[in-house]
């Protein structure tokens, strides 16, 4: 038992993983969207925070060093450090030694190098001790003498370079100088290491990556959980439909969940209901056709047996029985004809034999054939044509449409009733309207009358020979012409069928 449970769990897990791998699965897409929505911001956040930290740290480092160098610059001015002092002369001066110590301290503290350049571009002081007395011609130094503070961060080579002017406030600033506080008599060219910043960034990056991986695992778990939970109602719908398909149930399904799944369930229930109606109709049709086909055969057998039993039956009796047999044959032939017509309508590959037909003449011919039936029931048939109508139709199927509608109006009419046929057209369509004073159709049956095998009044339909196929055949023929058929009816007062068909047939 436990092994079976474990096997089922493994199968379900593999099924879920296969769905996640397949991007055609809604579950996989939800998982991917949540995963990207969770991971991408984390990655951008990590790089954004590190870049912002690096930028802010470099700015702070530059500002700190510049402030310290400005203090040293004030000491340089107050001790006449730049005025005709040779390097070998500075060693004996205590205040100068203090300044040198300050510069060495700054150099050691920031793992860098400080050069002091006088107004003649000669290096007065170098904390590395290798460039003193040399002339330096640098764009940064020259621009600093003009009053511009220059700072440059080279991350690739690992240093920060900056220039700080040495300003003597006791001397007037030259004309055109951007530094109004005094004359720039020297420049401190400083290069400091950024290794401590890089080390801190690497440490922060490692921690951020660790946190990012943890977040990544959490996001995957949340994405899988949400993907499963969000698609669970759809899985329930699928299982419910599979149960119906397997035949475990034929009842309407109910899956509480999202409004979308409710709409899907409602649509499926409507389809299931329609399938049940069609199935019931088919079963009823089989029973009706079996009865209708069997009844004439039984009648003919009874009549034939009766004749055989009477060896000396008179000729009049033979004639009467033969007439009854012919009538039963005609009845069975009509049923078979309707069935064959319905089968032909079902063939999708069937094409219409379209030709230009005078609808007025065709209507007159059909009414001429049907008026004898109407006279037997004392039903008056009236034809009103608003104009001459010529259309591109299949004459055989158009005849079938008109005959079925008019014949139904006559058969399902009252004695001393009437049938009115109207023909009209506009620039695109012609309309064929058949109205009657007959039995009418109940409102609840109006949506089903075009269904195959459906009959409103089954007992009355048997009496008049109806098979429940006429309107289904009619609607199929109308749709083949790209037309439409509608009905309005009041039970006990009559019905109005309206057929609307294009004047010019355009094949699909």
C-alpha positions in Angstrom: 0.0 0.0 0.0 2.8 2.4 1.0 4.7 1.5 -2.2 1.7 2.3 -4.3 1.2 5.7 -2.5 4.9 6.5 -3.1 4.7 5.5 -6.8 1.6 7.8 -7.3 3.4 10.7 -5.6 6.5 10.2 -7.8 4.3 10.1 -10.9 2.5 13.3 -9.9 5.8 15.0 -9.2 7.2 14.0 -12.6 3.9 15.1 -14.2 4.3 18.5 -12.5 7.9 18.8 -13.6 7.1 17.9 -17.2 4.4 20.6 -17.2 6.9 23.2 -15.8 9.4 22.3 -18.5 6.9 22.7 -21.3 6.2 26.4 -22.0 2.9 25.4 -23.5 1.7 24.7 -20.0 -0.1 27.6 -18.2 1.5 26.3 -15.0 5.0 26.6 -16.6 4.3 30.2 -17.8 3.0 31.3 -14.4 6.1 29.7 -12.8 8.4 31.5 -15.3 6.7 34.8 -14.8 6.9 34.7 -11.0 10.5 33.4 -11.2 11.5 36.3 -13.5 9.5 38.8 -11.4 11.3 37.7 -8.3 14.9 37.1 -9.6 15.4 40.0 -12.0 14.7 42.7 -9.4 17.1 40.9 -7.0 19.9 41.0 -9.5 19.3 44.6 -10.5 19.0 45.5 -6.8 22.3 43.8 -6.0 24.2 45.6 -8.8 22.4 48.9 -8.1 23.3 48.8 -4.4 26.9 47.8 -5.0 27.4 50.5 -7.7 25.8 53.1 -5.5 27.9 52.1 -2.6 31.1 52.3 -4.7 30.2 55.7 -6.1 29.3 57.1 -2.7 32.4 55.6 -1.1 34.7 57.0 -3.8 33.1 60.4 -3.5 33.5 60.4 0.3 37.1 59.2 0.0 37.9 62.0 -2.4 36.2 64.6 -0.3 38.0 63.4 2.9 41.5 63.4 1.2 40.9 66.8 -0.4 39.9 68.3 3.0 43.0 66.8 4.6 45.2 68.1 1.8 43.7 71.6 2.0 44.7 71.6 5.7 48.2 70.6 4.7 48.2 73.2 2.0 47.4 75.9 4.6 50.4 74.7 6.6 52.6 74.8 3.5 51.7 78.5 3.0 52.1 79.5 6.6 55.6 77.9 6.7 56.7 79.3 3.3 57.2 75.7 2.2 57.2 76.6 -1.5 59.3 79.7 -1.6 62.8 79.0 -2.8 63.3 76.0 -0.5 65.5 73.3 -1.8 64.8 69.7 -0.8 68.1 69.4 1.1 67.2 72.5 3.1 64.0 71.2 4.5 65.5 68.5 6.7 66.6 71.0 9.2 63.4 72.8 9.7 61.1 71.4 12.4 57.9 72.8 11.0 58.8 71.4 7.6 59.5 68.1 9.1 56.0 68.1 10.6 54.5 68.9 7.2 56.5 66.1 5.6 55.3 63.8 8.3 51.7 64.8 7.6 52.1 64.1 3.9 53.8 60.8 4.7 50.9 59.9 7.0 48.3 60.7 4.4 50.3 58.7 1.8 50.6 55.7 4.2 47.0 56.0 5.4 45.6 55.8 1.9 48.3 53.7 0.4 49.0 56.4 -2.1 51.5 59.0 -3.3 51.5 62.8 -2.8 53.5 65.2 -5.0 53.8 68.9 -4.3 54.3 71.0 -7.5 55.2 74.7 -7.3 54.3 77.4 -9.8 57.2 76.6 -12.0 55.9 73.0 -12.4 58.8 71.5 -10.4 58.1 68.7 -7.9 59.0 70.2 -4.5 57.9 67.1 -2.5 57.3 63.5 -3.4 56.3 61.0 -0.7 58.0 58.3 -2.8 61.1 60.4 -3.0 61.8 59.7 -6.7 60.5 62.8 -8.5 61.7 65.7 -6.4 63.3 68.4 -8.4 61.9 67.2 -11.6 59.5 69.2 -13.8 56.1 67.7 -14.3 53.9 68.8 -17.2 50.4 67.3 -16.7 47.0 68.4 -18.0 45.6 67.9 -14.5 48.2 70.1 -12.9 47.9 72.9 -15.5 44.1 72.9 -15.1 44.4 73.0 -11.3 46.6 76.1 -11.6 43.7 77.6 -13.5 41.4 76.9 -10.5 39.9 73.6 -11.5 39.8 70.7 -9.0 40.3 67.5 -10.8 39.5 64.0 -9.5 39.6 60.7 -11.5 38.6 57.2 -10.4 40.3 54.4 -12.3 38.7 51.2 -11.1 40.5 49.0 -13.6 44.0 50.0 -12.3 42.9 50.4 -8.7 43.6 54.1 -7.9 42.0 57.5 -7.4 43.8 60.5 -8.7 43.1 64.1 -7.7 44.6 67.6 -7.6 44.3 70.1 -4.8 45.4 73.7 -5.4 47.7 75.4 -2.8 46.2 78.9 -2.4 48.0 81.8 -0.8 45.3 84.1 0.5 47.9 86.9 1.0 48.4 87.3 -2.7 45.8 88.6 -5.1 44.3 86.2 -7.6 45.3 86.9 -11.2 42.8 88.2 -13.6 40.6 85.6 -15.2 41.2 83.0 -12.4 38.2 81.1 -11.2 39.7 81.1 -7.6 38.9 84.5 -6.1 40.2 83.7 -2.6 43.9 84.1 -3.5 46.7 83.1 -5.8 47.4 79.5 -6.6 51.1 79.0 -5.9 51.2 75.2 -6.0 49.4 72.0 -6.6 49.2 68.8 -4.6 48.9 65.9 -7.1 47.7 62.9 -5.2 47.1 59.3 -6.1 45.6 56.9 -3.6 44.7 53.2 -3.7 41.2 52.0 -3.8 42.0 48.5 -2.7 40.1 48.9 0.5 37.0 49.9 -1.4 37.4 47.0 -3.8 37.8 44.6 -0.9 34.7 45.9 0.8 32.8 45.7 -2.5 33.9 42.0 -2.9 32.8 41.2 0.6 29.5 42.9 0.1 29.1 41.2 -3.3 29.7 37.7 -1.7 27.1 38.4 0.9 24.7 39.8 -1.7 25.2 36.7 -3.9 24.6 34.4 -0.9 21.4 36.4 -0.1 20.5 36.4 -3.8 20.8 32.6 -4.0 18.7 32.2 -0.9 16.1 34.5 -2.4 16.4 32.6 -5.7 15.6 29.3 -3.9 12.7 31.0 -2.0 11.3 32.5 -5.3 11.5 29.1 -7.0 9.6 27.5 -4.1 7.0 30.3 -4.1 6.7 30.2 -7.9 6.1 26.4 -7.9 3.6 26.8 -5.1 1.7 29.7 -6.7 1.8 27.9 -10.2 0.2 24.8 -8.6 -2.3 26.8 -6.6 -3.3 29.1 -9.4 -3.8 26.3 -11.8 -5.5 24.0 -9.3 -9.0 25.0 -10.4 -8.1 24.3 -14.0 -6.9 20.8 -13.0 -10.2 20.2 -11.2 -12.0 21.2 -14.3 -9.9 18.8 -16.4 -10.5 16.0 -13.9 -14.2 16.7 -13.9 -14.4 16.7 -17.7 -12.3 13.5 -17.8 -14.8 11.8 -15.4 -17.6 12.8 -17.8 -15.6 11.6 -20.7 -14.8 8.3 -19.0 -18.5 7.7 -18.3 -18.3 7.9 -14.5 -20.9 10.6 -14.5 -23.2 12.5 -16.9 -24.3 15.2 -14.5 -23.3 18.8 -14.7 -19.9 19.6 -13.2 -19.3 22.2 -10.6 -15.8 23.6 -9.8 -15.7 26.6 -7.5 -12.8 28.9 -8.2 -12.0 31.8 -10.5 -14.7 33.5 -12.6 -12.8 32.3 -15.7 -13.0 28.6 -14.6 -16.7 29.2 -13.7 -17.2 30.4 -17.3 -15.5 27.4 -18.7 -17.6 25.1 -16.5 -20.8 26.9 -17.5 -19.9 26.6 -21.2 -19.1 22.9 -20.7 -22.3 22.3 -18.9 -24.2 24.0 -21.7 -22.4 21.8 -24.2 -23.1 18.7 -22.0 -26.8 19.7 -21.9 -26.9 20.1 -25.6 -25.2 16.7 -26.1 -27.8 15.1 -23.9 -30.6 16.7 -25.8 -29.0 15.5 -29.1 -28.5 12.0 -27.7 -32.0 11.9 -26.4 -33.2 13.1 -29.8 -31.2 10.4 -31.6 -32.5 7.7 -29.4 -36.0 8.9 -29.9 -35.4 9.2 -33.6 -34.1 5.6 -33.8 -37.3 4.4 -32.0 -39.5 6.6 -34.2 -37.8 5.5 -37.4 -37.9 1.9 -36.3 -41.6 2.2 -35.6 -42.2 4.2 -38.8 -40.3 1.7 -41.0 -41.8 -1.3 -39.2 -45.4 -0.2 -39.4 -45.7 0.0 -43.2 -43.9 -3.4 -43.4 -46.3 -4.9 -40.9 -49.4 -3.4 -42.7 -48.2 -4.7 -46.0 -47.6 -8.2 -44.6 -51.0 -8.3 -43.0 -52.7 -7.2 -46.2 -50.7 -9.7 -48.3 -51.5 -12.6 -45.8 -55.1 -11.7 -45.9 -55.2 -11.9 -49.7 -53.3 -15.2 -49.6 -55.8 -16.6 -47.1 -58.7 -15.8 -49.4 -58.1 -17.9 -52.5 -61.3 -16.7 -54.2 -61.2 -13.0 -53.1 -63.1 -10.7 -55.5 -61.2 -8.3 -57.7 -62.5 -5.3 -55.9 -60.9 -6.5 -52.6 -57.6 -7.2 -54.4 -57.7 -3.6 -55.7 -58.5 -2.2 -52.3 -55.7 -4.1 -50.6 -53.2 -3.2 -53.3 -54.1 0.4 -53.0 -53.4 0.2 -49.2 -50.1 -1.6 -49.9 -49.1 1.2 -52.4 -49.9 3.8 -49.8 -47.7 2.1 -47.2 -44.9 1.8 -49.7 -45.2 5.5 -50.4 -45.1 6.2 -46.7 -41.9 4.2 -46.2 -40.4 5.7 -49.3 -40.9 9.2 -47.9 -39.1 8.3 -44.7 -36.2 6.8 -46.6 -36.1 9.9 -48.9 -35.8 12.2 -45.9 -33.1 10.1 -44.4 -31.1 10.2 -47.6 -31.6 13.9 -48.0 -30.3 14.4 -44.4 -27.2 12.3 -45.1 -26.4 14.3 -48.2 -26.7 17.5 -46.3 -24.0 16.1 -43.8 -21.4 15.7 -46.5 -19.0 18.7 -46.1 -17.5 18.2 -49.5 -20.8 18.6 -51.2 -20.9 21.6 -53.5 -24.0 23.5 -54.6 -25.0 23.4 -58.2 -25.5 27.1 -58.5 -27.3 28.7 -61.4 -29.3 31.9 -62.0 -33.0 31.0 -61.0 -36.2 33.0 -61.2 -37.4 32.7 -57.6 -40.9 33.9 -58.6 -41.3 31.2 -61.2 -39.9 28.6 -58.8 -42.3 29.6 -56.0 -45.3 29.5 -58.4 -44.3 26.0 -59.5 -43.9 24.7 -55.9 -47.3 26.2 -54.8 -48.9 24.6 -57.8 -47.7 21.2 -56.6 -48.8 21.8 -53.0 -52.2 23.4 -53.6 -54.0 20.0 -54.0 -52.8 19.1 -50.5 -54.1 22.4 -49.2 -57.5 21.9 -50.9 -57.9 18.6 -49.1 -57.6 20.4 -45.8 -59.5 23.5 -47.1 -56.4 25.7 -46.5 -56.1 28.8 -48.7 -52.6 29.4 -50.1 -51.8 33.0 -51.1 -48.7 34.2 -52.9 -47.5 37.9 -52.8 -44.5 39.0 -54.7 -43.2 42.5 -54.3 -40.9 42.4 -57.3 -39.3 40.0 -59.8 -36.4 38.2 -58.1 -33.5 36.4 -59.8 -30.8 34.8 -57.6 -27.8 32.5 -57.9 -29.0 29.4 -56.0 -29.0 25.6 -56.2 -32.5 25.1 -57.7 -32.9 21.6 -56.2 -32.0 22.7 -52.6 -34.0 25.9 -53.0 -37.0 23.8 -54.0 -36.4 21.6 -50.9 -36.4 24.7 -48.7 -39.6 26.2 -50.0 -41.4 22.9 -50.2 -40.7 21.9 -46.6 -41.8 25.3 -45.2 -45.0 25.6 -47.3 -45.9 21.9 -46.8 -45.4 22.2 -43.0 -47.5 25.3 -43.0 -50.3 23.3 -44.7 -50.0 20.1 -42.8 -49.8 21.7 -39.4 -52.7 24.1 -40.1 -56.3 24.2 -39.0 -59.2 23.4 -41.2 -60.4 26.5 -43.2 -57.0 28.1 -42.4 -54.6 30.0 -44.6 -51.0 30.1 -45.7 -49.3 33.2 -47.0 -46.1 33.2 -49.0 -44.3 36.5 -49.5 -41.3 37.2 -51.7 -39.2 40.4 -51.6 -35.6 41.5 -52.2 -33.2 44.3 -51.7 -29.8 45.0 -53.4 -28.1 42.1 -51.5 -30.7 39.5 -50.3 -34.1 38.1 -51.1 -36.5 37.1 -48.4 -38.9 34.2 -48.6 -41.6 34.4 -45.8 -44.1 31.7 -45.0 -46.8 32.6 -42.5 -49.8 30.5 -41.5 -52.8 30.3 -39.2 -51.9 26.9 -37.8 -51.2 25.3 -34.5 -48.1 27.4 -33.7 -45.0 26.3 -31.8 -44.6 26.5 -28.0 -42.0 29.1 -26.9 -39.9 26.5 -25.1 -39.6 24.5 -28.4 -38.5 27.4 -30.7 -34.8 26.8 -30.1 -35.1 23.1 -30.8 -37.2 22.9 -33.9 -34.2 22.8 -36.2 -32.6 19.9 -34.3 -32.6 16.7 -36.2 -35.2 14.2 -35.1 -37.0 16.8 -32.9 -40.8 17.0 -33.2 -43.0 19.4 -31.2 -46.2 17.3 -31.2 -45.1 13.7 -31.7 -48.5 12.1 -31.9 -49.8 14.7 -34.4 -46.6 14.3 -36.4 -47.1 10.6 -36.7 -50.7 11.1 -37.9 -49.5 13.4 -40.7 -46.4 11.4 -41.5 -43.8 13.7 -40.0 -40.3 12.4 -39.3 -38.8 15.4 -37.5 -36.2 15.9 -40.3 -37.8 18.5 -42.5 -36.7 21.7 -40.7 -33.2 20.2 -40.0 -32.8 19.6 -43.8 -34.2 23.1 -44.5 -31.8 24.9 -42.2 -28.8 22.9 -43.6 -29.8 23.9 -47.2 -30.2 27.6 -46.1 -26.8 27.6 -44.4 -25.2 26.1 -47.5 -26.4 29.2 -49.4 -24.9 31.5 -46.7 -28.4 32.5 -45.7 -30.4 32.6 -42.5 -33.7 31.3 -41.2 -35.7 32.7 -38.3 -39.1 31.9 -36.8 -41.7 33.6 -34.7 -44.7 31.8 -33.4 -47.6 32.0 -31.0 -49.1 28.7 -29.9 -52.6 28.3 -31.2 -52.3 31.3 -33.6 -49.7 30.4 -36.2 -46.1 30.7 -37.2 -43.9 32.9 -39.5 -40.7 31.5 -41.0 -38.4 34.0 -42.7 -35.6 32.8 -45.0 -33.0 35.4 -46.1 -30.5 34.3 -48.9 -27.9 36.4 -50.8 -28.8 37.2 -54.4 -25.2 36.4 -55.5 -23.6 33.2 -54.2 -20.0 33.7 -53.0 -18.3 30.3 -52.4 -16.2 30.0 -49.2 
